[in-house]
Structures are given as C-alpha cells and as structure tokens.
Amino acid sequence: MYLAHFGLNQAPFGVTPDTEFIYPSQSHLEALNLLHFALESGEGFIKVVGEVGTGKTLLCRNFLAELGPDWKAAYLPNPQMEPRAFLREVADDLGTDDGEPEAAHVVKRLNRRLLDLARAGKKVVLCIDETQTMPRLTLESLRLLSNLETEKRKLLHIILFGQPELDEMLEAHSARQIKQRIVFHHQLRRLDTDETGNYLEQRLRIAGHSGDPVFSSAAVKALHFHTDGTPRLVNILAHKALLAAFGEGQLHVETRHVKTAARDTGSAVQARRWWPW
C-alpha cells in the first residue's frame, strides 16, 4: 500500500527470512566467523542459540550460502520427528541409497555415503534448525551421527540452531554425551539502538528508498524500546509504523506512529509511565 509513497520497489519489512535483506550485526558476524572457523578446525558439533525472532534461520541460510564448492550441506528445518524418521531424513538429504529402515542400517548407509564423499574431496555439514523441538530420544540419536569419523577427521559436522530451551534439554542427564561433544557455542544477541537504526536504513535502501532517513531518531529509539531489539519484532512494528505514517500522508515516521504500531502488537514491549531517553 505504501511502496510508491515512500519510493520503494518492494516491501522492506517482511517477516520471512530473506538473505537479500540480511543485516550484518556484530552478533551475527561473530556467529558466522565462529561457524566457518569451527568447520575448518574439523570440529563435530557447534551450537547457536538465540531467542525467538533474533534471526537464527536467516543466519543459517546465510551461512549455507557462503559455503564453498568443496562442501555438501544438508538442512533440516523441522526436526520434530522420531529417531528412525530423523535418521532417514538425514540420509535422504545426503543422497544415500534406499534400504532397510532400521536405525542401524540407515547409519551404515550414511557412513558409506560419507566415506564416498570424503574420497571425492567433499566435506559434509548438517544444519538442524529449531533443534529445541526435537524429541529427547531423537536428540540423543545425534550421538550415532557424531561417531561417523575416520582416524583423521569427522565425516559429518553438525550445527544445532535453537531457542534457549535447547540449553535446558542439553542439561538433562541423558543428553550429557551430546553436550560433551559440543565444542563451540554462540549466543545470538538482540540489536542495540544504533544497530536498530542501521538495520532500518539498510532494509529501506535495499527496498529502493533513497534520500533522507524515513525514521526519525526518536522513532528509532521508540522502535528499539518496544521491540527490545528483536529483528522480527522490529520488522512488524516498522511495517505498521510505515502504514500509520502513510495513512497521515507523512513521509517520515515519528514516535507517535511507532506507539500506534506497538499498541496494535501484543508481543511488543508496552510503554511505561516514562521513556528511557
């Protein structure tokens, strides 16, 4: 509705992860560097944890897009399945042959496939999104995959992306073997106020905006306050604030537009009796 009004050629604040709009926050850059370093070091398990809406899926897709031709990747966006189905899904993603469905047979076929890829000069990484949704038995079955290795190196690298509930799952006594195998860990942080302003401007610029900033400095602070710097919430409130400004025929978003958006969003941080700035 407001694209032409603000000089845009596409919607700047969608909630679907889109690598075209990725913003290199300090936390995301640290995570990317850690993931690449961990893989080059030959470590088997890496874990990335972040609150809802902090960009874990976008980070995962950006990381996969950066992998070189010597890597083969498997990606599981929804691992909420029982152990045998999970292992078969991994095997199918890596191109193994069909065979007996029992877990032991699937692992054997996976091992043969990974050895074939290693002989062809390929390294393999498995990225599991929303890992906190995995049933406990399925999480424990990851140990079978972590044992696939030669005398020199791991045949399969595994990266777990999940919400803080994943850390709680790994504290269970039954998950101690998985926890011990996790060598690298990163906690995604929310955007600070300056990053929120840069995030807004970058997305608007990619969407086609040119000229003066659309969001005033006070509006940026209000957005950060009402979202606590969570990128998904920033997108939702920024979109609604643009709609509010468009409804008034304004070309700039002010604090009142952000407040209107926040009142219309149940997950937003609601205003107190004072403003922190």
C-alpha positions as CSV (number, residue, x, y, z in Angstrom):
1,M,0.0,0.0,0.0
2,Y,2.8,2.5,0.9
3,L,5.5,1.4,-1.5
4,A,5.1,4.3,-4.0
5,H,4.5,6.8,-1.2
6,F,8.0,6.1,0.3
7,G,9.7,5.5,-3.1
8,L,10.1,1.7,-2.6
9,N,10.0,-1.1,-5.1
10,Q,9.5,-3.9,-2.7
11,A,8.3,-4.4,0.9
12,P,11.2,-3.7,3.2
13,F,10.0,-5.4,6.4
14,G,8.7,-8.8,5.7
15,V,8.9,-11.5,8.4
16,T,10.0,-14.3,6.1
17,P,13.8,-14.8,6.3
18,D,15.3,-13.3,3.2
19,T,19.1,-13.3,2.7
20,E,18.8,-10.3,0.4
21,F,18.0,-8.2,3.4
22,I,20.4,-9.7,5.9
23,Y,22.0,-7.1,8.2
24,P,25.5,-7.8,9.5
25,S,25.0,-7.1,13.2
26,Q,28.0,-7.7,15.4
27,S,26.5,-10.8,16.9
28,H,25.7,-12.3,13.5
29,L,29.2,-11.6,12.2
30,E,30.7,-13.2,15.3
31,A,28.4,-16.3,14.7
32,L,29.4,-16.6,11.0
33,N,33.1,-16.3,11.8
34,L,32.7,-18.9,14.5
35,L,30.9,-21.3,12.3
36,H,33.4,-21.1,9.5
37,F,36.3,-21.4,11.9
38,A,34.8,-24.4,13.7
39,L,34.2,-26.2,10.4
40,E,37.7,-25.5,9.2
41,S,39.0,-26.8,12.5
42,G,37.3,-30.1,11.9
43,E,35.1,-30.0,15.0
44,G,32.0,-32.2,15.0
45,F,29.3,-30.2,17.0
46,I,28.5,-26.5,17.0
47,K,25.6,-24.8,18.7
48,V,23.9,-21.5,18.1
49,V,21.2,-20.3,20.5
50,G,19.0,-17.3,20.3
51,E,15.7,-16.0,21.5
52,V,12.6,-16.1,19.2
53,G,13.0,-13.6,16.3
54,T,16.7,-13.0,16.6
55,G,17.5,-14.3,13.2
56,K,18.7,-17.9,13.6
57,T,17.1,-19.2,10.4
58,L,18.4,-16.2,8.4
59,L,21.9,-16.8,9.9
60,C,21.7,-20.5,8.9
61,R,20.7,-19.7,5.3
62,N,23.3,-17.0,5.0
63,F,25.9,-19.5,6.3
64,L,24.9,-22.2,3.9
65,A,25.0,-19.7,1.0
66,E,28.6,-18.9,1.9
67,L,29.9,-22.5,1.8
68,G,32.3,-23.3,-0.9
69,P,32.1,-25.9,-3.6
70,D,34.0,-28.4,-1.5
71,W,31.2,-28.6,1.0
72,K,28.0,-30.7,0.8
73,A,25.2,-29.5,3.1
74,A,22.1,-31.0,4.5
75,Y,19.4,-28.7,6.0
76,L,16.6,-29.9,8.3
77,P,14.2,-27.0,9.1
78,N,11.8,-29.2,11.2
79,P,13.5,-32.0,13.2
80,Q,10.3,-32.8,15.2
81,M,10.3,-36.5,14.4
82,E,11.1,-39.8,16.0
83,P,14.7,-41.1,15.7
84,R,14.4,-43.5,12.8
85,A,12.5,-41.0,10.7
86,F,15.1,-38.3,11.6
87,L,18.0,-40.6,10.5
88,R,16.2,-41.5,7.3
89,E,15.6,-37.8,6.6
90,V,19.3,-37.0,7.0
91,A,20.3,-40.0,4.8
92,D,17.9,-38.9,2.1
93,D,19.2,-35.3,2.2
94,L,22.7,-36.6,1.7
95,G,21.7,-38.9,-1.2
96,T,22.1,-42.4,0.2
97,D,20.5,-45.4,-1.4
98,D,17.2,-46.9,-0.2
99,G,17.4,-49.8,2.1
100,E,16.3,-51.2,5.4
101,P,14.5,-48.6,7.6
102,E,16.1,-49.7,10.9
103,A,18.3,-47.1,12.5
104,A,21.4,-49.4,12.4
105,H,21.1,-50.0,8.7
106,V,20.5,-46.3,8.0
107,V,23.6,-45.3,9.9
108,K,25.6,-47.9,7.9
109,R,24.4,-46.5,4.6
110,L,25.1,-43.0,5.8
111,N,28.7,-44.0,6.8
112,R,29.3,-45.5,3.3
113,R,27.9,-42.3,1.7
114,L,30.1,-40.0,3.8
115,L,33.2,-42.1,3.0
116,D,32.4,-41.8,-0.7
117,L,32.0,-38.0,-0.4
118,A,35.3,-37.8,1.6
119,R,37.1,-39.8,-1.2
120,A,35.6,-37.3,-3.7
121,G,37.1,-34.4,-1.7
122,K,33.8,-33.3,-0.2
123,K,33.2,-32.2,3.4
124,V,29.7,-32.5,4.8
125,V,27.8,-30.4,7.2
126,L,24.3,-31.0,8.7
127,C,22.4,-27.9,9.8
128,I,19.4,-28.5,12.1
129,D,17.0,-25.6,12.7
130,E,14.6,-25.3,15.6
131,T,16.6,-28.1,17.4
132,Q,14.7,-27.4,20.7
133,T,11.6,-29.1,19.1
134,M,13.4,-32.4,18.7
135,P,12.1,-35.2,21.0
136,R,14.7,-36.2,23.6
137,L,15.3,-39.6,22.0
138,T,15.9,-38.0,18.6
139,L,18.3,-35.5,20.2
140,E,20.2,-38.4,21.8
141,S,20.3,-40.2,18.4
142,L,22.6,-37.5,17.2
143,R,25.3,-39.3,19.0
144,L,25.1,-42.0,16.4
145,L,25.9,-39.5,13.7
146,S,28.7,-37.9,15.7
147,N,30.5,-41.3,15.8
148,L,30.9,-41.3,12.0
149,E,34.5,-40.5,11.5
150,T,37.8,-41.8,10.2
151,E,41.1,-42.0,12.1
152,K,42.0,-38.5,10.9
153,R,38.7,-36.4,11.0
154,K,35.0,-36.2,11.4
155,L,32.9,-37.3,8.4
156,L,30.0,-35.2,9.4
157,H,29.8,-31.8,11.0
158,I,26.6,-30.9,12.9
159,I,25.4,-27.4,13.7
160,L,22.4,-27.0,16.0
161,F,20.3,-23.8,15.8
162,G,17.8,-23.4,18.6
163,Q,16.0,-21.3,21.2
164,P,17.2,-21.2,24.8
165,E,15.1,-24.3,25.6
166,L,17.8,-26.2,23.7
167,D,20.2,-25.5,26.5
168,E,17.7,-26.8,29.0
169,M,17.3,-30.0,27.0
170,L,21.1,-30.5,27.0
171,E,21.2,-30.2,30.8
172,A,19.4,-33.5,31.1
173,H,21.5,-36.4,32.3
174,S,20.5,-38.4,29.2
175,A,21.9,-35.7,26.9
176,R,25.3,-35.4,28.6
177,Q,27.1,-37.3,25.7
178,I,25.8,-34.8,23.2
179,K,26.6,-31.8,25.4
180,Q,30.2,-33.0,25.8
181,R,30.6,-33.2,22.1
182,I,29.7,-29.5,21.5
183,V,33.0,-27.7,21.2
184,F,31.8,-24.3,20.0
185,H,28.8,-22.3,21.1
186,H,27.4,-18.9,20.2
187,Q,24.6,-16.9,21.8
188,L,22.8,-14.5,19.4
189,R,22.2,-11.1,20.8
190,R,19.5,-8.6,20.0
191,L,20.2,-5.4,18.2
192,D,21.3,-2.3,20.2
193,T,19.8,1.1,19.4
194,D,22.4,2.1,16.9
195,E,22.1,-1.3,15.1
196,T,18.4,-0.9,15.0
197,G,18.7,2.4,13.2
198,N,21.2,1.0,10.7
199,Y,19.0,-2.1,10.3
200,L,16.0,0.0,9.3
201,E,18.0,2.2,6.9
202,Q,19.7,-0.8,5.2
203,R,16.4,-2.6,4.6
204,L,14.8,0.5,3.2
205,R,17.7,1.2,0.9
206,I,17.7,-2.4,-0.4
207,A,13.9,-2.0,-1.0
208,G,14.6,1.1,-3.2
209,H,14.5,4.1,-0.9
210,S,16.9,7.0,-1.5
211,G,17.0,10.3,0.3
212,D,16.7,11.4,3.9
213,P,16.0,8.8,6.6
214,V,12.4,7.7,6.9
215,F,12.5,7.0,10.6
216,S,13.4,9.9,12.9
217,S,16.0,9.4,15.6
218,A,13.2,9.4,18.2
219,A,11.2,6.9,16.2
220,V,14.3,4.6,16.1
221,K,14.7,4.8,19.9
222,A,11.0,4.1,20.3
223,L,11.2,1.1,18.0
224,H,14.1,-0.3,19.9
225,F,12.3,0.2,23.2
226,H,9.1,-1.5,22.0
227,T,10.9,-4.4,20.4
228,D,13.9,-4.8,22.7
229,G,16.0,-5.0,19.5
230,T,14.4,-8.3,18.3
231,P,14.7,-8.2,14.5
232,R,11.4,-9.9,13.8
233,L,9.5,-7.5,16.0
234,V,11.4,-4.6,14.5
235,N,10.1,-5.7,11.1
236,I,6.5,-6.0,12.4
237,L,6.4,-2.6,14.1
238,A,8.3,-0.8,11.3
239,H,5.8,-2.1,8.8
240,K,2.9,-0.9,10.9
241,A,4.5,2.4,11.6
242,L,5.0,3.0,7.9
243,L,1.3,2.2,7.4
244,A,0.4,4.8,10.1
245,A,2.6,7.5,8.5
246,F,1.2,6.7,5.1
247,G,-2.3,7.0,6.5
248,E,-1.5,10.5,7.6
249,G,0.2,11.3,4.3
250,Q,3.5,11.8,6.0
251,L,6.9,10.9,4.5
252,H,8.7,10.4,7.8
253,V,7.9,8.1,10.7
254,E,7.7,9.7,14.1
255,T,7.4,8.4,17.6
256,R,3.6,8.5,17.6
257,H,3.5,6.2,14.6
258,V,5.7,3.7,16.4
259,K,3.5,3.9,19.6
260,T,0.4,3.2,17.4
261,A,2.1,0.2,16.0
262,A,3.2,-1.0,19.4
263,R,-0.4,-0.8,20.8
264,D,-1.5,-2.9,17.9
265,T,1.1,-5.6,18.5
266,G,0.6,-7.9,21.5
267,S,4.1,-9.2,21.6
268,A,5.6,-5.6,21.7
269,V,7.0,-4.1,24.9
270,Q,4.3,-1.7,26.0
271,A,5.1,1.8,27.2
272,R,5.6,2.5,30.9
273,R,5.0,5.8,32.6
274,W,8.4,7.1,31.5
275,W,10.6,6.8,28.5
276,P,14.2,5.7,29.0
277,W,15.6,8.5,26.9
